[in-house]
Amino acid sequence: MKFMIAVDCDGPACVVGDPGKALSFSRDMPFAREQATRETDAAARALFDVGAESVVVWDNHGNGNNLVFDRIDPRCEFYLGTGFGRRFPSLDEDFTGVLMIGYHAMEGTPNAVLAHTYSPDAYKVIRVNGQPMGEMALDAAVAGELGVPLVFLASDDHGCGEAKRFMPWVETVETKQGMGRNCARSKHPAVAEEEIYTGVRKAVERIGEMQPLVFEKPVRVEIEFKRVVQAVKARVRRPGWRLASLRTIRGTLPSMLEWRC
């Protein structure tokens, strides 16, 4: 069995950031890095304990250099940094499943902690085939193109609910209850880590129930930005796409493997 763990830093236990700032620029970021590391380690240990032969960790928050890598199970390998070209770098059909640690709800979700879609400064909403999507579904659909299902997710209660709407089979662990963008009722970090370990084991036991998320093709994508200049620049970078409004671009993808955020 082979697995890839995708890691963000907004969703771990006791992480809420600072008002008016992206998490990376908040006082909370040092702790967020450490807690994302511990939750990732719990997931990796669970995978190896149920027989995984290979576990690859993909750090995808910001510039991709956030985790404290030497505190994660040494049997893991890592993808870190930027410039890979697509989500889930080098994932292929040989993988059994993907997991998400520290993910968060999409932009505009009421009371969700640090809710945004990829960039809190850029994207107002991303629609796929007419439906608003967040990072969880978009990333899971990239893996789904390869026949690889999302099997486990850890996030706040709003993020877990969002994942279940698109992928009702996925095993989830709520690290905290969102009560606003920068406030939550959180589990103790150690409790969240224990529950992630147990939840990942359950997910692998249920592997036969897991399904890849696949969108109808061609995939119609509409990206609404927060500022006009962002839409204009994005349109230039995407040949064949067009401006649908002052802040919105629209295009089609033959496959989610072509998705670029």
C-alpha positions in Angstrom: 0.0 0.0 0.0 1.2 3.5 -0.9 -0.2 6.7 0.5 0.4 10.5 0.1 -0.4 12.9 3.0 -1.2 16.4 1.8 -0.6 18.9 4.6 -1.9 22.5 5.1 -1.3 24.5 8.3 -4.7 26.2 8.9 -6.7 23.3 10.2 -4.7 21.7 13.1 -5.9 21.8 16.6 -5.6 25.2 18.5 -4.6 27.1 15.4 -6.7 30.3 14.7 -4.3 32.9 13.3 -4.5 36.6 13.8 -7.4 38.9 12.6 -6.6 40.6 9.3 -3.6 38.4 8.5 -2.9 35.3 6.5 -1.7 32.5 8.9 1.8 32.6 7.5 2.2 36.2 8.8 0.5 35.6 12.2 2.0 35.0 15.6 0.3 31.6 15.5 2.4 30.3 12.6 5.3 28.8 14.7 2.8 26.7 16.7 0.8 25.9 13.5 4.0 24.4 11.9 4.6 22.3 15.0 1.1 21.0 15.4 0.7 20.3 11.7 3.9 18.3 12.0 2.6 16.3 15.0 -0.7 15.6 13.3 1.1 14.5 10.1 3.3 12.2 12.2 0.3 10.6 13.8 -1.2 9.9 10.4 2.0 8.5 9.0 2.6 6.2 12.0 -1.0 4.9 11.7 -0.4 4.1 8.0 2.8 2.2 8.7 1.2 0.3 11.6 -1.6 -1.0 9.3 0.9 -2.2 6.7 1.7 0.8 4.4 4.9 0.2 2.4 5.4 3.8 1.4 4.1 7.1 2.8 4.9 10.4 1.1 4.2 13.7 2.8 3.4 16.8 0.6 3.8 20.1 2.4 1.5 22.5 0.5 1.0 25.5 2.7 2.3 28.7 1.2 5.9 28.0 -0.1 5.8 24.4 1.0 8.5 24.6 3.6 6.6 24.6 6.9 6.8 21.2 8.5 9.5 20.2 11.0 10.5 17.3 8.9 12.9 15.6 11.3 10.1 15.1 13.7 8.0 13.0 11.3 8.4 9.2 11.1 11.7 8.6 9.3 10.2 6.1 7.0 8.4 9.0 5.2 9.6 10.8 2.1 8.7 14.4 1.4 7.6 16.8 -1.3 8.4 20.4 -0.3 8.8 23.8 -1.9 7.1 25.2 -5.0 7.1 24.8 -8.7 5.9 21.2 -9.1 3.4 22.1 -11.8 0.3 20.3 -10.4 -1.3 19.3 -7.2 -0.2 16.0 -5.6 3.2 16.0 -7.4 4.2 12.6 -8.9 1.0 10.9 -7.6 0.1 8.0 -9.9 -2.2 5.1 -10.2 -0.1 2.9 -7.9 -1.1 4.9 -4.8 -3.8 3.4 -2.6 -5.1 6.7 -1.3 -4.5 10.2 -0.2 -5.0 11.9 3.1 -5.4 15.6 4.1 -4.1 17.0 7.3 -4.7 20.6 8.4 -7.0 21.6 5.6 -9.8 24.2 6.0 -13.2 25.2 4.6 -13.6 27.2 1.4 -13.7 31.0 1.2 -16.9 32.5 2.6 -17.9 29.6 4.9 -19.6 31.2 8.0 -17.7 30.7 11.2 -15.1 28.4 9.7 -11.5 29.0 11.0 -9.2 30.7 8.5 -11.6 29.8 5.7 -10.2 30.6 2.2 -9.6 28.9 -1.1 -5.9 28.6 -1.9 -5.1 32.3 -1.4 -6.9 34.4 1.1 -5.9 37.5 -0.9 -6.8 36.3 -4.4 -9.8 34.0 -4.9 -13.3 34.9 -3.9 -14.9 31.8 -5.3 -13.9 28.9 -7.6 -16.7 27.1 -9.4 -16.4 23.7 -11.1 -19.3 22.8 -13.4 -21.3 25.6 -11.8 -20.7 24.5 -8.2 -18.5 26.4 -5.7 -15.5 24.3 -4.6 -12.8 24.5 -2.0 -9.3 23.1 -1.8 -10.5 19.8 -0.4 -12.7 18.8 -3.4 -10.4 20.4 -6.0 -7.3 18.6 -4.7 -9.2 15.4 -4.2 -10.4 15.6 -7.8 -6.8 15.8 -9.0 -6.1 12.5 -7.2 -9.4 11.2 -8.5 -8.3 11.6 -12.1 -5.7 8.9 -11.3 -8.2 6.7 -9.6 -6.9 7.5 -6.2 -9.5 8.3 -3.5 -9.3 10.7 -0.6 -9.6 8.4 2.4 -9.0 10.6 5.4 -9.3 14.3 6.3 -8.6 16.3 9.5 -10.0 19.8 9.8 -12.4 21.9 11.8 -16.0 20.9 11.9 -16.9 23.1 8.9 -14.1 21.6 6.8 -15.1 18.1 7.7 -18.7 18.9 6.7 -17.6 20.3 3.4 -15.5 17.2 2.6 -18.4 15.0 3.5 -20.7 16.8 1.1 -18.5 16.0 -1.9 -17.1 12.7 -0.6 -19.5 11.1 1.9 -17.2 8.0 2.3 -14.2 9.9 3.7 -13.1 9.3 7.3 -12.8 12.6 9.2 -11.5 13.9 12.5 -12.6 17.3 13.8 -9.7 19.1 15.4 -11.8 22.0 16.5 -15.2 23.7 16.3 -15.1 26.9 14.3 -16.8 29.8 16.0 -15.5 32.6 13.7 -12.7 33.2 11.3 -10.2 33.6 14.2 -11.8 31.8 17.1 -12.6 28.1 17.9 -13.3 25.6 20.6 -10.4 23.2 20.1 -9.5 19.8 21.2 -6.2 19.5 23.1 -3.4 18.9 20.5 -2.5 15.5 22.0 -6.2 14.4 21.8 -6.4 15.5 18.2 -3.3 13.5 17.4 -4.6 10.4 19.1 -7.9 10.7 17.2 -6.1 11.2 13.9 -4.0 8.1 14.5 -7.2 6.1 15.2 -9.1 7.7 12.4 -6.5 6.9 9.8 -6.4 3.2 10.9 -10.2 3.1 10.5 -9.9 4.7 7.0 -7.6 2.0 5.8 -9.8 -0.7 7.3 -12.6 0.8 5.1 -10.5 1.2 2.0 -12.9 -0.9 0.0 -15.6 1.8 0.5 -13.5 4.7 -0.7 -14.1 6.2 -4.1 -12.1 8.6 -6.3 -13.8 12.0 -6.8 -14.2 12.5 -10.6 -15.8 15.6 -12.3 -17.8 15.5 -15.5 -15.7 16.4 -18.5 -14.8 18.7 -20.0 -14.4 20.4 -16.6 -15.9 23.9 -16.7 -14.0 26.2 -14.3 -14.9 29.7 -13.3 -12.6 31.7 -11.0 -13.8 34.9 -9.4 -11.0 37.1 -8.0 -11.2 39.7 -5.3 -9.6 42.4 -7.5 -9.9 43.3 -11.2 -6.2 43.3 -11.8 -5.9 39.7 -10.5 -8.5 38.5 -13.1 -6.7 40.3 -15.9 -3.3 38.8 -15.1 -4.7 35.3 -14.6 -6.5 35.5 -18.0 -3.1 36.3 -19.7 -1.5 33.3 -18.0 -4.3 30.9 -19.2 -4.5 30.8 -23.0 -8.0 30.0 -24.2 -9.7 31.3 -21.1 -11.9 34.4 -21.3 -13.1 37.2 -19.0 -16.6 36.5 -17.9 -16.8 39.7 -15.9 -14.4 42.3 -14.6 -13.2 40.0 -11.8 -14.0 36.5 -13.2 -12.3 34.3 -15.8 -13.8 31.2 -17.3 -12.3 28.2 -19.1 -12.5 24.4 -19.6 -10.0 21.7 -18.7 -9.8 18.3 -20.4 -8.8 16.8 -17.0 -8.2 18.0 -13.4 -4.6 17.0 -13.9 -4.5 20.3 -15.9 -5.7 22.3 -12.9 -3.5 25.2 -11.8 -4.4 27.5 -8.9 
